[in-house]
Amino acid sequence: MLLKLYEKNNSPQDLQKIVNTLNDGGLIIYPTDTVYAIGCHGLKERAIERICRIKDIDPRKNNLSIICSDISMISEYARVNNETFKLLKRNLPGPFTFILNTGNRLPKIFRNRKEVGIRMPDNNIICEIATLLDVPLMTTTLPHDDEDDIEYITTPELIDEKFGSLVDLVIDGGIGGIEPSTIVDCTGEEPEIIRQGKGILEE
């Protein structure tokens, strides 16, 4: 099902419908400040396992990422020291994935890993959803091969055509981007950019 949303003035009923879908263990596809992504309630293991099957990834070996609504939520689910807190504050919301050490509130599918990717996109649609949900969303980019037509990961109608049967809801937030987030590893002594993407890090 395709649901049109906007940067502002979305109907509370539409937003609640999305939150209900997530609370029921459903999967959604949504816009971010980089590319369209697929996600679910970050504390529901079965939903996370569904996404891992769609992406053909092993959660024990691949880093998983979550979207948080604000920095205080980040510090609930990951370990954030003072320096990292200042770095997050300077750069979020924005097109970054920060790799942090996991806290103990995430489900065991995350706790098998010592790190978790943290996103706080500069996109009002997904921020509203994360705020209403009041827990993190597990998030990952749409499956895409280099030979695939780029429109199938940027155009909501075509995203729905290709992936709609695999998820419960596709959110149309307009044409998506193609440049991924900048990944910053904050688990060592100094932050390290391990993939330069759309975000320019302010250190």
Secondary structure, 3 states (H helix, E strand, C coil): CEEECCCCCCCHHHHHHHHHHHHCCCCEEECCCCCCEEEEECCCHHHHHHHHHHHCCCCCCCCCEEECCCHHHHHHHECCCHHHHHHHHHHCCEEEEEEEEECCCCCHHHHCCCEEEEEECCCHHHHHHHHHHCCCEEEEECCCCCCCCHHHHCCHHHHHHHHHHHCCEEEECCCCCCCCCEEEECCCCCCEEEECCCCCCCC
